[in-house]
């Protein structure tokens, strides 16, 4: 298994808050990783709104049909597993 595959798999398991922290770290560089995240995705704040707007207005790569299908299948599998548990 390649490192990129392992990283993608690890990212897929992150919570929403952890993904925000990862995106923030990737945009700002390693120095920000040492700072605690003050964003709470459960609380509607101006800071959260600003981060969400940055994400929406940021660079995007269009998903290919196959990628979207894989993502949808993964979500459905996880939802079925959660319901069975």
Secondary structure, 3 states (H helix, E strand, C coil): CCHHHHHHHHHHCCCHHHHHHHHHHHHHCHHHHHCCCCCCCCCCCHHHHHHHHHHHHCCCCCCCHHHHHHHHHHHHHHHHHHHHC
